[in-house]
């Protein structure tokens, strides 16, 4: 199931990266980091979104939230993972999501 989980994670990051394009001026500060924990339901809807640490830039943090809302729903959880919910910590930086 580790391979399956890796593939599922890749599909989530792929989905998010389609929407992650912070404004140019925010990309100048590589230190901006927002950490968010999301809980994904079986059907891919985001059940919960918890900001664990803010970047210190209100606009950047709002952009993270907007990206998650725009990317929802996430890919549905593969039945083979045998999980009702999937919790995932995400680290948003101007040039990447980890």
C-alpha positions in Angstrom: 0.0 0.0 0.0 3.0 2.3 0.3 3.3 2.5 -3.5 -0.4 3.1 -3.7 -0.2 5.8 -1.1 2.7 7.5 -2.9 0.7 7.5 -6.1 -2.3 8.9 -4.3 -0.1 11.7 -2.8 1.4 12.4 -6.2 -2.1 12.8 -7.6 -3.0 15.3 -4.8 0.2 17.3 -5.4 -0.4 17.3 -9.1 -4.0 18.6 -8.5 -2.8 21.4 -6.2 0.1 22.5 -8.4 -2.4 23.2 -11.2 -3.8 26.0 -9.0 -0.7 27.1 -7.1 0.6 30.3 -8.7 1.2 33.0 -6.2 1.4 36.6 -7.4 4.8 37.6 -8.7 5.6 39.9 -5.8 5.1 37.1 -3.3 7.5 34.9 -5.1 10.3 37.3 -4.2 10.3 36.0 -0.6 11.6 32.4 -0.4 11.1 32.4 3.4 7.3 32.5 3.1 5.9 29.2 4.4 2.4 28.2 5.3 1.7 24.8 6.8 -1.7 23.4 6.4 -3.2 20.0 7.5 -6.1 18.8 5.4 -8.4 15.9 5.9 -9.8 14.4 2.7 -13.0 12.3 2.6 -13.4 9.2 0.6 -15.0 11.1 -2.3 -12.2 13.6 -2.4 -14.0 16.5 -0.6 -11.9 18.4 1.9 -13.4 17.7 5.3 -11.1 19.9 7.3 -8.4 22.5 6.7 -6.3 23.5 9.6 -3.6 26.1 9.3 -0.8 24.8 11.5 1.6 27.7 11.0 1.1 31.0 9.1 3.7 32.6 6.9 3.4 36.0 8.5 2.0 37.4 5.2 -1.8 37.7 5.2 -2.1 37.7 1.4 0.1 34.6 1.1 -1.9 32.7 3.7 -5.1 33.7 2.0 -3.7 32.5 -1.3 -3.0 29.1 0.2 -6.6 28.8 1.3 -7.9 30.0 -2.1 -5.7 27.4 -3.8 -7.1 24.6 -1.6 -10.7 25.7 -2.3 -10.1 26.0 -6.0 -8.4 22.6 -6.2 -11.2 20.9 -4.3 -12.4 18.2 -4.6 -9.1 16.2 -4.4 -8.9 12.9 -6.2 -11.0 10.3 -4.3 -9.2 8.0 -2.0 -8.4 4.7 -3.8 -10.5 1.8 -2.3 -7.3 -0.3 -2.0 -6.0 2.1 0.6 -8.9 1.0 2.8 -9.2 4.4 4.4 -12.3 6.5 5.1 -10.3 9.6 5.5 -6.8 10.7 4.5 -4.9 13.3 6.6 -2.1 15.2 4.9 0.3 17.9 6.0 1.2 20.4 3.3 3.9 23.0 3.3 3.3 25.8 0.8 6.2 28.0 -0.3 6.2 30.5 -3.2 7.8 28.0 -5.6 6.5 24.7 -4.3 4.2 22.5 -2.3 5.6 19.8 -0.2 
